Amino acid sequence: MEKLLLGIDIGTSACKVAVFDLQGKVLSQAAKEYKVYYPAPGFVEQNPDEWWEAVCAAIKETLAYPGIDAARIAGIGIDGQSWSAIPINKKGEVLSNTPIWMDTRAADICRETVDRIGFDRIFELSGNSFEPTYSTPKILWFKKNMPDVYSSTYKFLQSNSFIAFKLTGQISQDLSQGYGIHSFDMKKGKWDEGFCEELGFDGEKLPEIYQCHDVIGEVTAESAAQTGLAKGTPVVAGGLDACCGTLGAGVVKVGQTQEQGGQAGGMSICLDSSVAHPKLILSFHVVPDLWLLQGGTVGGGGAIKWFKQEFGAFEEMEARARGSSPFKIMDEEAEKIPAGSEGLLFLPYMAGERSPLWDRKAKGVFFGLDYSKTRAHMIRAVMEGCAFALQHNMKTAEEIGVGADELIAMGGAANSRLWTQIKADITGKTIKVPTSDTATTLGAAILAGVGTGLYKSFEQAVEDTIVITRTHQPDMKAHSVYEKSYGIYLELYEKLKDTMQKV
């Protein structure tokens, strides 16, 4: 029987698990939610053990589909959210909840560290700004505020490496997640032990680095019993969710660009050298010898989900009556509103903002409300605001000569033809949408396929699995309308940012 691949995605609100055939077709999938904890202002945590419980449940569900035999799974790949700092002891026990990518508790530590070492020195090695959302400040926070946890920590893990550890018992650090720790040499792909000490933490607490498609171990008897997987199934190191999603969208060549529409938004431009911008994010790709210049925004699918939860009672009711989706109903309403939402603008900074603002105090804003505006105006404005955040990152990349001719969309937002067209119109770029909206888990599965030899190369894997199903060309008339709105969008933040700091 044909061999299969399994991809695991550790997202912000849920884990997703999918089984693929070698042509990239989803044969079974499941998702299980887990909690996000907010114990204090600026603190945003998750419990890695709850991730594992959700993963076990989701894997069991996928394996229960007719025709899915665990023995047919030839490899497992794992992707995960960025910038975790999971402290485990030598027994492999989790010592504390991990701060996640939205956590900003270490802001003071960031200021102290940059003042002591200098921004330029940190940026020169790591290719990234020193922000509280990254892993390094969180490790330093543990050392300062939870010294018992820090001293008992054997290794700090990332989200995907934690799940890989639970499956195999092997400790690892994949190349693409290295960028979250500022002692990572972005040109060489190695830890700089001396810079660990200079930053103020013990480099021995960092795991050995592996290529993302390297097989790091096999499913143990214990994890097989917990998940239903076959003992001995190979597991690869995996990678950053944005990088796996980029692979799953088909980006394996220099100049190709992924547009992300998951819980968060952003873009990833594929490069063959380490080209950094202090306001953007630079990581290794999961594909060897390539880098990704990324823009990561808070504004994405999470913003429209928030709007549905708080203001979408009508759409929920209408969807139930029609047997449809509330998001589809919201699309239909927003499509009736012209480009620019008749002057209504939305700043999508619902949890501060990452690149290119790096402002943890930034706030979401509706601007331009009057009695003529409807809920449909607000829905469209949310979509447009998230697209403006994408454009802001793309324009920032152009400052260092990095551009994109076309975008390849991934994530749930790509299911919305309207939202995808809005992004094409605002950026002025062609946007292509692949077959599957499971690009991230597919990318993780492709890593397993390459690592176990089922695909001869990443190029072959993409050729075998990725099919473009639709293409959105920009409406340049709408683009000219949006250029004016984009200018106001930028101006609003500049005029409000000092006020935002007071809230």
Number of C-alpha atoms within 10 A of each C-alpha: 6 8 15 24 25 29 27 32 33 28 21 21 16 17 24 23 28 27 27 22 18 19 14 25 16 17 16 20 21 18 21 19 16 18 13 15 14 13 9 9 9 19 15 19 21 21 18 22 16 14 24 20 15 21 26 21 19 23 27 18 19 22 22 14 13 9 10 15 17 21 14 17 21 21 28 31 32 33 36 29 19 27 28 31 26 26 27 21 16 10 7 17 12 20 15 20 18 25 28 27 20 22 24 24 19 23 19 12 19 23 15 11 19 17 10 11 12 13 16 14 11 20 18 16 17 27 26 25 25 26 22 25 25 27 31 26 28 28 25 21 20 19 17 12 10 13 13 12 17 25 14 13 21 19 23 25 27 31 28 28 27 29 26 28 21 18 27 24 18 17 22 26 26 26 27 30 32 28 25 27 23 26 24 23 19 26 16 10 19 15 21 17 15 11 18 20 12 14 19 14 18 19 17 12 18 20 18 14 18 20 23 31 26 19 21 23 20 23 25 19 15 13 19 19 13 17 21 19 24 20 18 16 20 23 28 31 34 41 36 33 28 33 30 32 31 32 29 30 34 27 26 22 16 14 19 20 28 30 29 31 27 22 20 19 25 27 26 31 26 27 22 15 15 18 18 24 20 17 18 22 21 27 29 29 30 32 26 15 12 17 26 31 26 27 27 23 28 22 31 29 21 19 24 22 15 12 14 18 11 9 13 20 12 13 19 18 14 15 17 12 9 10 9 14 15 21 19 16 18 22 19 13 17 24 17 12 17 13 22 23 24 15 16 20 27 23 24 29 25 18 20 21 23 25 22 22 17 18 17 22 20 24 20 19 17 14 15 12 14 9 5 7 14 14 14 18 23 20 25 28 26 28 26 28 29 29 26 28 30 28 21 21 22 24 16 20 23 12 10 11 9 18 17 17 11 20 27 23 28 30 23 17 24 24 17 14 17 19 22 25 20 26 28 26 27 26 24 21 20 20 25 24 24 21 17 23 21 24 27 34 32 35 34 35 34 33 38 30 27 21 27 19 12 17 18 12 16 22 15 11 24 21 12 13 22 22 17 13 10 11 18 20 15 20 16 15 10 17 22 15 15 23 17 11 23 23 11 15 20 14 11 16 19 11 10 13 14 12 13 16 12 7 8
